[in-house]
Amino acid sequence: MIIVTGSVVAKAGMVETLMRECLAHTRRSRTEAGCVSHAVHIDAENPDRLVFFEEWQDMPALMTHFKVPASGAFVATVRTMAAEPPAMTIYDAKPVTPGG
């Protein structure tokens, strides 16, 4: 399983608009083949920071997601509303059973 974490800090006065764009992106992404989950959350300590958590079936599914034109358009839009460069980290993970 592939895990993606990311965040973006909105420019002053832009967080509501940014959240609408992020929600539209997550909802669209959930319909893509290989998407296990895709969510955006508001940081409890910084309400201008939005945090993403995504799970993808495998790396090819994630790479296909990155190539979707709407994904590229989303990234370009987010950059115009960001106070600083967005962050993203990709992990190759496997579930672990506690005690096992």
VENPE-V797487 format. One record per run of one state. SS is the DSSP state (alpha for helix, beta for strand, coil for the rest). FROM is the first residue (numbers start at 1). LEN is the number of residues. If there is no record, write none. Layout:
# VENPE-V797487
ss:SS from:FROM len:LEN
ss:SS from:FROM len:LEN
This chain:
# VENPE-V797487
ss:coil from:1 len:1
ss:beta from:2 len:9
ss:coil from:11 len:4
ss:alpha from:15 len:15
ss:coil from:30 len:5
ss:beta from:35 len:8
ss:coil from:43 len:6
ss:beta from:49 len:8
ss:coil from:57 len:2
ss:alpha from:59 len:9
ss:coil from:68 len:1
ss:alpha from:69 len:13
ss:beta from:82 len:1
ss:coil from:83 len:4
ss:beta from:87 len:6
ss:coil from:93 len:8
